[in-house]
Structures are given as structure tokens and as C-alpha cells.
Amino acid sequence: MSDDSAAVLMRLLPPVSWNDFATKQDLETLGNFMQLGFNNSLLDLRNEMRKEFVDETGILRNGMQDEVASLRKEMQSEFAVVHKKIQDEFSGLRKEMYTEFSALRSEMNAGFLDLRKEMNNQTHRMFMAMLGINTLLMSVAIAAFKLL
């Protein structure tokens, strides 16, 4: 740059003292302060994000717990309904089987009674037949004895 150009440039600059100029040390100190401020801002942002994450996680956890509790209640009520239906079905089946077994028992008792009566009749007939045969044989034996 030429001397004239430098003189023009110097006239255009506002009047300041040397204290208004920044030194390398001032710039370095300013950079350190800015870095410290940036680090603090990042730390604040991290803490805020962590807090929000923890809060959101808690909200999600509570929501999930509520949903699971609701699902558990719903499943318990459904299970109770199904359990009641099964009990009713088994109760009906038990009554039906009891009725059928009672009818079968009555039928078997009647059959055994008829069998017992028939066996008594047969036994009486056989006894009477044997008595008749014995009487006949005795008569034949007496007649044969008299003939001799």
C-alpha cells in the first residue's frame, strides 16, 4: 500500500486510543471465555435434555404401567367370564351325567329285580320238579318192593 493510501485509510478510521485495540492476549482471553460459555451452554443443554428424557421416560413408564394394569384387568374379567362359562358347562354336564347314571342305576335295579324274581321262580319250579320226581321214584320203589 502506498503512503497516500495509508494516510487516506487512517483519516477514515474513527479516532480511538491504543487502549481500544485488542491484543493477542485479549483475543485469547476472550476465546477462553467464549469456550467456557459454550461449554457451560452445552452442559446446561445436556442437563436439560437429560431431565426431559428422564421426565418423558417416567411419563412413558407410567403410561405403560397404566396400559398393562388396564390390560391385566381386562384379561382377568375375560378370564372370569370364560371360567364362569366353563363352570356352567361342567355343571350342566355333571347334572346330565347324574341324571343318566340315575336312570341307568334304576334300570339296572329293575333288571336285577326281574332277574331275581325269575331265578326264584325257576328255583321253585326246579324244587317242585325234584320233589315230584322224588315222590315218583319213591312210589316206584315202594311198588317194586311190594311186588317183590
Phi, psi and omega in degrees: 000144182275167181295321179296317180296321180293321179295319179296316180297319181293325179291330182282339180286144178291154182286119179223156177267173181292339178292337181278350178274145180269137177264173177298323180293321177298317179295321179294317178297316177299319178298318178296317178298319179294318178298316179298316177297319178297316178298318178296320179296318178296318178297317177298317179297317179298315180296319179295317179294321178298315180299315178296320178298314179297317179297313181295321178297319177297318179297314178298317180298314179297319178298316179295319179298318178297317179296317180295319178296318178296316178297319180298315179297318180296317179293323178295318179292320176296318178298319180297319180295313180295319180298319178296318178298316180296317179298318179297317179298314180293325178295316177297318178296318179298317179296316180297316179294321179298317178297314181296316179295322178296317178296317179297318179297317179297317180296317179293320178298318179295319179296317178295323178295316177298318179297317179297317179297315181296320178294322176297317178297315180297318179297317179298316179298315180296320178298314180295321178295317179294322177297318178296317180296317179297318178297317179298314179296322178295319179296318178296319180294319178294317179297318179294325179291323179290326179288335181271000000 
